């Protein structure tokens, strides 16, 4: 997975690891943004994540919670979230991070995702059969 991510991302938005995100979720005032499609988010997402989609409007961004210690974004593998992170950085928003490997790496590390009702689930939208090969530790939904 590292080779794929390194070939697709520019590292224009600093990475945060799944382990660090898990720690920050438990101890800090962070904003977690899901930058996948609504269909993907509606299968499962990381608890507390706010859906903003692949191309959030400036209005959506302006209405995010104020003064977080960090804004952390994710998508399936980290490509779309890097694009949204660049948008936030261009708006001079600070402390923006991209979850390395996205929700695929999160779930592959054995971390929890939740359904729209907030219950833990093994289901993760795999984006496509091509990208789904990188999701190992989940029930894939297409």
N, C-alpha and C positions, 0 to 999 in steps of 0.2 A: 504494500500500500504506500510506503514512503516514496518509492520511485514514482508512482503515479501522481501523488500530491506534489512532489517536487517538480514534476514536469508540467503541471497545470497551473500552479500558483506562482506569483511573483514575490511572495512574502512582503508585500507592501503594507500589510496589516500584521502586527506582531501576533504570533501564535500563543495560545494557552493550551496546556495539556488537559486531558480528561481528568487526571488526578487533581490538578490545581483547580479546575472548575468545580469539581466535587467539593473540595475544601472551601472554596469561596462561596459556594451556594449555602453552605452550612454556617458561615461565619461573617459574611460581609453583605453590605448593601450594594448588590449588583443588579444590572438589568440584563436579562438573557433574551436574545432575539432570534427567532426562527425565521430564516430567509428562504425557506422552501416554498413550494406551492401549497395552496390551501388543502388540496387533496392529500398531500404528503403529511402535513401537520395534523389533519383530521384522522389519520391512522394512528399516529403516536407522536409524542414530542418529549423533550426533557421537561420535567416538572418545573413550573414557574415561568416557562418560556412564553414570550409574547409573540404572537404571529405578526410579522410585518411584510412577508412575501419577498419576492426577488427584486422588486423595484419600488421600495416604499416612497411615498410622496414626502415632500418636505413637511407637509402638515402632520403626517404620521410621526415623523422624526421629532418635530417640535413638541408633540404631545406625549413623548416618552416621559417616564418619571424623571424628576429633576435631581441633580447632584449625586448620581450613583458613584461609588468608588471605581466601578468599571462597567463598560458595556461590552458584553461578550456575544458574538454572533456565531451561528452555525447553520449549515445546510447538510446535504448528504455526506460530502467529502471535504468541503471547505472552499470550493471554487466560487459559488454564488455568494456565499457569505463574505468572501474577500472583496467582491465587487461592491456589496453594500457597505462594508467597512471603509472602502475607499471613498464612497459617497459621504459617510459620516466625517471622515478625516478632512475631506474637502470643505465641509461645513464648519471646520475648526472645532469639532467635538473631540475631546481628549479621552484618554484611557480606553481606547477601543481595541478589542482583541478578537481574534479568529480562533475558534476551537479547532485544533489540529485534527484532521481526519473526520471532522463533522460527527453527525449522529451515528454513522457507520462505526467509526473508531470507538466512540463512546459505548455503543452496545457491544462491540467486539471485546471491550475490556470488562464486560459483565456489569456495566452500570444500568440503572433502571430508566425505562421510558414509561410514559403514561398514556392512556387512552384519553379521548376528549372528556370522559366523565371523571378523570383523575385517578383511575385505577391502574396499577402496574400491569403491563402487557409485554408479551414477547414479540408482538407485531411491529414491524418497521416498514415503511414504504421504501422499496428498493430502487426507486427512480426508473430504472429500466433493467432488462435482463443483462445487458452489457455491464452496467455499473453495479448491478446486484451481486456480481461475483465477489465484490470486495466486502460484502456484508456476510459475516460468518456465523454470528452468534444471535440470530433472530429468526423469527418466522417472517419470511419475505412476502410483502404485498405489492402488487403491481397495479 
